[in-house]
Amino acid sequence: MKIFSDGKPLSPAAARNCFLMNQFATPGLGSLMGGRIVPGLGQLLLFILGFLLFLFWFLRTMHNYYSLLSGDIDNPGPSYTRFLISGLLFCVAGWLWALLTSVSLLREGKANESKSGPVMPPRITNPPPKM
C-alpha cells in the first residue's frame, strides 16, 4: 500500500487498514496513509513527544533507583512524575486525535463505496473441453 493516497478515493478496505494502523501501531501513520498529511504529522509528533517525555522519566527514575545501590540512601533524588504524567497525556492526546481521524477515514471509505456501488467478482465460466 502506498503511503499517500494520491487523491484517489479511499476504499473501505484501505480505510480499515488506516484505522488499524492508527489505533494499534503508531498514531499518525494511518492518517498519513489515508492522505491526511497535516493531522497525521501532528498526531505523530504528539505521540513521539509523549514517548520521549516518558522515556526521560523512565531513565531518570532508573538512575535514581540504581544510585541507591551505591549507598546514597538519604538522598534518593528528585521525583520526575511530572514528566511521566505529561508524557502519558501527550500520547493519549495523539491517540485520541488519531481515533477521530480514523473514524473520519472510515466514513469517507463507506461513502466512496456507496458512490461506486458494490464490486462484483468476475463470472466464472467453464473452460472449453480439450480435444
Backbone as ProteinMPNN parsed JSONL, in Angstrom:
{"seq_chain_A": "MKIFSDGKPLSPAAARNCFLMNQFATPGLGSLMGGRIVPGLGQLLLFILGFLLFLFWFLRTMHNYYSLLSGDIDNPGPSYTRFLISGLLFCVAGWLWALLTSVSLLREGKANESKSGPVMPPRITNPPPKM", "coords_chain_A": {"N_chain_A": [[0.849, -1.179, 0.0], [0.532, 2.184, -0.832], [1.992, 5.035, 0.77], [0.795, 7.574, 0.607], [-2.39, 8.69, -0.543], [-2.661, 9.824, -3.065], [-4.792, 11.376, -4.008], [-6.744, 9.629, -4.851], [-9.977, 8.055, -4.499], [-10.833, 6.784, -1.312], [-10.933, 3.437, -0.463], [-13.127, 1.142, 1.305], [-11.638, -0.978, 2.441], [-9.025, 0.055, 2.464], [-9.46, 2.219, 4.17], [-10.077, 0.848, 6.494], [-7.605, -0.403, 6.981], [-6.054, 1.868, 7.468], [-7.285, 2.737, 9.81], [-6.658, 0.591, 11.553], [-3.872, 0.828, 11.593], [-3.55, 3.375, 12.74], [-4.692, 3.018, 15.307], [-3.577, 0.728, 16.495], [-0.893, 0.482, 15.885], [0.983, 2.897, 15.257], [0.013, 6.05, 16.185], [-0.977, 8.385, 13.787], [0.414, 7.405, 11.552], [-1.475, 5.914, 10.114], [-3.198, 7.954, 9.409], [-1.559, 9.415, 7.701], [-1.291, 7.49, 5.7], [-3.884, 7.51, 4.753], [-4.002, 9.901, 3.456], [-4.237, 12.231, 4.893], [-2.319, 14.584, 5.596], [-1.406, 16.825, 7.261], [-2.898, 16.482, 9.752], [-1.948, 13.895, 10.296], [0.842, 14.217, 10.614], [0.802, 15.912, 12.841], [-0.385, 14.223, 14.793], [1.513, 12.193, 14.908], [3.778, 13.635, 15.8], [2.859, 14.529, 18.324], [2.563, 12.068, 19.638], [5.199, 11.06, 19.555], [6.537, 13.033, 21.027], [5.302, 12.658, 23.524], [6.183, 10.043, 24.03], [8.953, 10.475, 24.234], [9.079, 12.112, 26.528], [8.097, 10.276, 28.405], [10.141, 8.366, 28.217], [12.307, 9.881, 29.166], [11.455, 10.252, 31.83], [11.52, 7.558, 32.692], [14.268, 6.838, 32.402], [15.543, 8.684, 34.148], [14.311, 7.991, 36.571], [15.176, 5.359, 36.87], [17.893, 5.856, 37.06], [17.967, 7.227, 39.518], [17.051, 5.162, 41.166], [19.031, 3.155, 40.883], [21.165, 4.563, 41.882], [20.747, 4.419, 44.553], [21.807, 2.004, 45.243], [24.489, 2.471, 45.48], [24.842, 3.431, 47.975], [23.789, 5.892, 48.661], [21.444, 6.459, 50.294], [20.098, 8.315, 51.86], [19.585, 10.521, 50.241], [17.49, 10.309, 47.866], [17.012, 11.581, 45.443], [15.342, 13.815, 43.093], [11.826, 13.729, 42.263], [10.421, 12.665, 39.211], [7.853, 12.663, 38.297], [6.151, 14.431, 37.022], [7.02, 14.455, 34.393], [6.331, 11.904, 33.583], [3.49, 12.0, 33.76], [2.875, 14.124, 31.987], [3.968, 13.089, 29.624], [2.382, 10.776, 29.237], [-0.092, 12.042, 28.898], [0.333, 13.493, 26.515], [0.722, 11.333, 24.746], [-1.796, 10.066, 24.903], [-3.404, 12.138, 23.953], [-2.499, 12.356, 21.286], [-3.249, 9.798, 20.4], [-6.053, 9.854, 20.726], [-6.717, 11.908, 18.941], [-5.901, 10.642, 16.614], [-7.81, 8.63, 16.613], [-10.176, 10.068, 16.103], [-9.593, 11.0, 13.517], [-9.372, 8.545, 12.255], [-11.985, 7.546, 12.382], [-13.19, 9.405, 10.726], [-11.901, 8.732, 8.333], [-12.923, 6.138, 7.954], [-15.63, 6.704, 7.557], [-15.433, 8.18, 5.2], [-14.464, 6.194, 3.476], [-16.645, 4.431, 3.468], [-18.603, 6.077, 2.299], [-17.47, 6.437, -0.216], [-17.666, 3.867, -1.163], [-20.425, 3.496, -1.451], [-20.922, 5.284, -3.497], [-19.62, 4.216, -5.721], [-20.785, 1.768, -5.915], [-21.394, -1.773, -5.302], [-18.633, -3.962, -5.71], [-18.441, -6.392, -8.07], [-17.36, -9.746, -8.355], [-15.522, -11.333, -11.046], [-17.29, -13.291, -13.475], [-17.34, -16.773, -13.341], [-16.539, -19.113, -15.715], [-16.816, -22.27, -17.334], [-13.947, -23.845, -18.696], [-13.309, -24.432, -22.207], [-13.765, -27.762, -23.465], [-10.952, -29.997, -23.823], [-9.473, -31.25, -26.791]], "CA_chain_A": [[0.0, 0.0, 0.0], [1.287, 3.423, -0.881], [1.808, 5.844, 1.971], [-0.152, 8.648, 0.348], [-3.485, 8.215, -1.394], [-2.548, 10.48, -4.371], [-6.058, 11.951, -4.416], [-7.712, 8.609, -5.246], [-10.969, 7.811, -3.458], [-10.418, 5.8, -0.322], [-11.82, 2.271, -0.42], [-13.384, 0.715, 2.687], [-10.529, -1.801, 2.93], [-7.908, 0.956, 2.765], [-9.836, 2.978, 5.367], [-9.93, -0.072, 7.632], [-6.169, -0.55, 7.245], [-5.609, 3.124, 8.088], [-7.801, 2.701, 11.176], [-5.852, -0.353, 12.333], [-2.529, 1.396, 11.757], [-3.637, 4.493, 13.68], [-5.085, 2.649, 16.663], [-2.83, -0.378, 17.08], [0.537, 0.524, 15.569], [1.507, 4.207, 15.618], [-0.918, 7.124, 15.833], [-0.486, 9.315, 12.775], [0.81, 6.723, 10.323], [-2.69, 5.598, 9.375], [-3.701, 9.204, 8.833], [-0.703, 9.702, 6.555], [-1.655, 6.536, 4.654], [-5.173, 7.918, 4.218], [-3.892, 11.165, 2.744], [-4.4, 13.369, 5.811], [-0.915, 14.863, 5.882], [-1.205, 17.718, 8.407], [-3.282, 15.804, 11.002], [-1.073, 12.744, 10.527], [2.11, 14.695, 11.182], [0.522, 16.401, 14.191], [-0.592, 13.074, 15.671], [2.802, 11.521, 15.063], [4.638, 14.469, 16.641], [2.346, 14.459, 19.697], [2.867, 10.758, 20.213], [6.651, 10.958, 19.75], [6.871, 13.901, 22.16], [4.876, 11.956, 24.731], [7.08, 8.914, 24.273], [10.254, 10.987, 24.695], [8.922, 12.518, 27.934], [8.006, 9.04, 29.178], [11.478, 7.776, 28.241], [13.102, 10.695, 30.083], [11.04, 9.883, 33.193], [11.988, 6.207, 32.999], [15.721, 6.82, 32.567], [15.905, 9.408, 35.374], [13.86, 7.209, 37.712], [16.095, 4.219, 37.0], [19.159, 6.394, 37.564], [17.794, 7.454, 40.958], [16.916, 3.865, 41.829], [20.324, 2.472, 40.945], [22.101, 5.322, 42.713], [20.538, 3.965, 45.925], [22.678, 0.847, 45.461], [25.83, 2.929, 45.812], [24.878, 3.836, 49.37], [23.234, 7.23, 48.842], [20.052, 6.183, 50.665], [19.487, 9.502, 52.466], [19.199, 11.469, 49.197], [17.065, 9.498, 46.715], [16.911, 12.38, 44.224], [14.017, 14.404, 42.87], [10.822, 12.934, 41.569], [10.191, 13.114, 37.843], [6.496, 12.225, 37.98], [5.509, 15.378, 36.091], [7.358, 14.037, 33.038], [5.51, 10.731, 33.318], [2.102, 12.41, 33.532], [2.777, 14.899, 30.748], [4.224, 12.17, 28.512], [1.185, 9.968, 29.016], [-1.14, 12.909, 28.362], [0.635, 13.748, 25.104], [0.448, 10.096, 23.996], [-3.248, 9.868, 24.847], [-3.957, 13.17, 23.064], [-2.208, 11.937, 19.91], [-4.037, 8.612, 20.093], [-7.452, 10.255, 20.559], [-6.786, 12.647, 17.686], [-5.84, 9.618, 15.572], [-9.099, 7.946, 16.614], [-11.124, 10.923, 15.39], [-9.248, 10.974, 12.096], [-9.68, 7.203, 11.754], [-13.437, 7.474, 12.176], [-13.437, 10.205, 9.525], [-11.458, 7.939, 7.185], [-13.879, 5.044, 7.768], [-16.836, 7.288, 6.952], [-15.115, 8.521, 3.81], [-14.402, 4.941, 2.728], [-18.014, 3.923, 3.296], [-19.273, 6.955, 1.336], [-16.915, 6.144, -1.54], [-18.183, 2.564, -1.585], [-21.807, 3.648, -1.898], [-20.911, 6.016, -4.762], [-19.187, 3.358, -6.823], [-21.587, 0.553, -5.936], [-20.629, -2.949, -4.885], [-17.738, -4.524, -6.709], [-18.799, -7.783, -8.328], [-16.242, -10.525, -8.875], [-15.765, -11.776, -12.421], [-18.077, -14.51, -13.616], [-16.511, -17.94, -13.62], [-17.094, -19.981, -16.748], [-16.052, -23.5, -17.54], [-13.094, -23.763, -19.884], [-13.76, -25.346, -23.256], [-13.142, -29.088, -23.336], [-9.747, -30.229, -24.637], [-9.638, -32.294, -27.811]], "C_chain_A": [[0.891, 1.236, 0.0], [1.014, 4.24, 0.38], [0.768, 6.919, 1.751], [-1.183, 8.178, -0.669], [-3.462, 8.824, -2.789], [-3.881, 11.002, -4.884], [-7.087, 10.932, -4.878], [-8.745, 8.451, -4.141], [-10.539, 6.653, -2.566], [-11.42, 4.651, -0.298], [-12.07, 1.893, 1.043], [-12.252, -0.134, 3.264], [-9.325, -0.93, 3.292], [-8.203, 1.78, 4.012], [-9.703, 2.109, 6.616], [-8.461, -0.252, 7.998], [-5.599, 0.702, 7.896], [-6.052, 3.176, 9.547], [-6.94, 1.791, 12.057], [-4.45, 0.181, 12.584], [-2.537, 2.511, 12.795], [-3.846, 4.016, 15.115], [-4.176, 1.603, 17.298], [-1.351, -0.395, 16.743], [1.125, 1.854, 16.043], [0.505, 5.275, 15.221], [-0.271, 8.102, 14.855], [-0.105, 8.628, 11.48], [-0.402, 6.346, 9.477], [-3.291, 6.837, 8.725], [-2.871, 9.604, 7.622], [-1.024, 8.767, 5.396], [-2.972, 6.922, 3.991], [-5.149, 9.255, 3.515], [-4.098, 12.39, 3.607], [-3.013, 13.742, 6.341], [-0.737, 15.685, 7.16], [-1.683, 17.062, 9.714], [-2.374, 14.622, 11.322], [0.255, 13.149, 11.137], [1.919, 15.214, 12.607], [0.35, 15.257, 15.185], [0.725, 12.366, 15.951], [3.733, 12.315, 15.975], [4.178, 14.468, 18.097], [2.734, 13.149, 20.366], [4.37, 10.607, 20.475], [7.096, 11.831, 20.912], [6.485, 13.238, 23.479], [5.777, 10.79, 25.057], [8.432, 9.384, 24.783], [10.177, 11.461, 26.147], [8.829, 11.297, 28.849], [9.376, 8.382, 29.307], [12.403, 8.553, 29.183], [12.759, 10.357, 31.529], [11.622, 8.526, 33.575], [13.488, 6.194, 33.26], [16.159, 7.537, 33.846], [15.489, 8.626, 36.622], [14.776, 6.015, 37.937], [17.466, 4.684, 37.506], [19.075, 6.635, 39.072], [17.735, 6.133, 41.714], [18.267, 3.172, 41.97], [21.363, 3.267, 41.719], [21.911, 4.968, 44.189], [21.438, 2.774, 46.249], [24.09, 1.26, 45.859], [25.925, 3.474, 47.233], [24.318, 5.213, 49.642], [21.741, 7.122, 49.179], [19.367, 7.433, 51.21], [18.992, 10.5, 51.423], [18.776, 10.697, 47.943], [16.951, 10.278, 45.416], [15.493, 12.894, 44.018], [13.09, 13.427, 42.151], [10.582, 13.537, 40.18], [8.785, 12.733, 37.376], [5.812, 13.157, 36.988], [5.83, 15.02, 34.648], [6.559, 12.799, 32.64], [4.084, 11.139, 32.95], [1.968, 13.183, 32.23], [3.039, 14.017, 29.531], [3.011, 11.312, 28.196], [0.049, 10.806, 28.439], [-0.914, 13.233, 26.884], [0.337, 12.514, 24.25], [-1.049, 9.865, 23.84], [-3.884, 10.898, 23.916], [-3.704, 12.809, 21.602], [-3.042, 10.747, 19.491], [-5.509, 8.966, 19.881], [-7.661, 11.047, 19.268], [-6.753, 11.666, 16.51], [-7.156, 8.84, 15.49], [-10.141, 8.762, 15.851], [-10.854, 10.929, 13.878], [-9.572, 9.616, 11.489], [-11.161, 7.034, 11.493], [-13.816, 8.261, 10.928], [-13.032, 9.434, 8.269], [-12.419, 6.785, 6.902], [-15.167, 5.552, 7.123], [-16.606, 7.638, 5.489], [-15.059, 7.266, 2.945], [-15.775, 4.358, 2.47], [-18.782, 4.766, 2.285], [-18.764, 6.687, -0.081], [-17.421, 4.802, -2.061], [-19.609, 2.697, -2.121], [-21.89, 4.42, -3.215], [-20.593, 5.091, -5.932], [-20.019, 2.091, -6.924], [-20.747, -0.64, -5.533], [-19.791, -3.478, -6.042], [-18.074, -6.0, -6.856], [-17.579, -8.53, -8.838], [-16.54, -10.982, -10.301], [-16.529, -13.105, -12.441], [-17.163, -15.661, -14.01], [-17.233, -18.796, -14.659], [-16.226, -21.212, -16.877], [-15.178, -23.352, -18.776], [-13.602, -24.729, -20.956], [-13.057, -26.707, -23.127], [-11.946, -29.238, -24.28], [-10.014, -31.366, -25.616], [-8.395, -33.015, -28.083]], "O_chain_A": [[1.872, 1.316, 0.739], [-0.058, 4.145, 0.977], [-0.065, 7.156, 2.625], [-0.882, 7.367, -1.545], [-4.21, 8.355, -3.647], [-4.081, 11.065, -6.097], [-8.194, 11.311, -5.26], [-8.438, 8.683, -2.971], [-9.955, 5.673, -3.03], [-12.619, 4.872, -0.131], [-11.302, 2.284, 1.922], [-11.94, -0.022, 4.449], [-8.68, -1.156, 4.316], [-7.309, 2.02, 4.824], [-9.269, 2.58, 7.666], [-8.106, -0.256, 9.177], [-4.749, 0.606, 8.782], [-5.295, 3.604, 10.418], [-6.545, 2.169, 13.16], [-3.902, 0.003, 13.672], [-1.639, 2.589, 13.634], [-3.239, 4.555, 16.04], [-4.018, 1.59, 18.519], [-0.617, -1.225, 17.279], [1.706, 1.919, 17.126], [0.174, 5.4, 14.042], [0.842, 8.579, 15.078], [-0.279, 9.204, 10.407], [-0.357, 6.448, 8.251], [-3.828, 6.769, 7.619], [-3.415, 10.079, 6.625], [-1.032, 9.191, 4.24], [-3.156, 6.688, 2.796], [-6.183, 9.706, 3.02], [-4.131, 13.502, 3.081], [-2.593, 13.273, 7.399], [0.009, 15.279, 8.052], [-0.945, 17.08, 10.699], [-2.065, 14.373, 12.487], [0.741, 12.506, 12.067], [2.762, 14.988, 13.476], [0.88, 15.313, 16.294], [1.014, 11.989, 17.087], [4.404, 11.736, 16.829], [5.005, 14.414, 19.007], [3.176, 13.129, 21.515], [4.763, 10.077, 21.514], [7.944, 11.418, 21.704], [7.257, 13.257, 24.438], [6.106, 10.561, 26.22], [9.005, 8.757, 25.675], [11.112, 11.238, 26.916], [9.41, 11.282, 29.934], [9.735, 7.895, 30.379], [13.191, 7.954, 29.915], [13.652, 10.192, 32.361], [12.16, 8.37, 34.671], [13.937, 5.599, 34.24], [17.046, 7.057, 34.551], [16.219, 8.598, 37.613], [15.113, 5.698, 39.077], [18.115, 3.987, 38.286], [19.996, 6.291, 39.814], [18.315, 6.01, 42.793], [18.606, 2.665, 43.039], [22.356, 2.696, 42.171], [22.815, 5.19, 44.995], [21.79, 2.562, 47.41], [24.807, 0.492, 46.501], [26.99, 3.933, 47.647], [24.373, 5.666, 50.785], [20.889, 7.626, 48.447], [18.159, 7.591, 51.033], [18.061, 11.256, 51.7], [19.596, 10.455, 47.057], [16.801, 9.662, 44.361], [14.559, 12.456, 44.691], [13.519, 12.454, 41.531], [10.548, 14.756, 40.01], [8.564, 12.508, 36.186], [4.979, 12.714, 36.197], [5.009, 15.252, 33.761], [6.156, 12.665, 31.485], [3.539, 10.677, 31.948], [1.049, 12.93, 31.45], [2.385, 14.188, 28.502], [2.651, 11.139, 27.032], [-0.694, 10.331, 27.581], [-1.86, 13.245, 26.096], [-0.231, 12.629, 23.164], [-1.514, 9.507, 22.757], [-4.805, 10.568, 23.169], [-4.601, 12.942, 20.769], [-3.499, 10.682, 18.35], [-6.146, 8.445, 18.966], [-8.67, 10.873, 18.585], [-7.482, 11.834, 15.532], [-7.567, 8.437, 14.401], [-10.899, 8.215, 15.05], [-11.782, 10.87, 13.072], [-10.0, 9.538, 10.337], [-11.551, 6.442, 10.487], [-14.672, 7.828, 10.158], [-13.733, 9.476, 7.259], [-12.701, 6.485, 5.742], [-15.725, 4.898, 6.243], [-17.473, 7.419, 4.644], [-15.546, 7.267, 1.814], [-16.046, 3.848, 1.383], [-19.543, 4.219, 1.488], [-19.541, 6.708, -1.035], [-17.583, 4.625, -3.269], [-19.957, 2.08, -3.127], [-22.838, 4.227, -3.976], [-21.214, 5.171, -6.992], [-19.954, 1.402, -7.943], [-19.524, -0.538, -5.432], [-20.204, -3.438, -7.201], [-18.003, -6.764, -5.894], [-16.837, -8.004, -9.668], [-17.701, -11.012, -10.71], [-16.412, -13.922, -11.527], [-16.323, -15.531, -14.9], [-18.399, -19.152, -14.485], [-15.037, -21.186, -16.561], [-15.613, -22.8, -19.787], [-14.25, -25.727, -20.64], [-11.896, -26.778, -22.726], [-11.928, -28.685, -25.38], [-10.707, -32.329, -25.288], [-8.376, -33.92, -28.917]]}, "name": "protein", "num_of_chains": 1, "seq": "MKIFSDGKPLSPAAARNCFLMNQFATPGLGSLMGGRIVPGLGQLLLFILGFLLFLFWFLRTMHNYYSLLSGDIDNPGPSYTRFLISGLLFCVAGWLWALLTSVSLLREGKANESKSGPVMPPRITNPPPKM"}
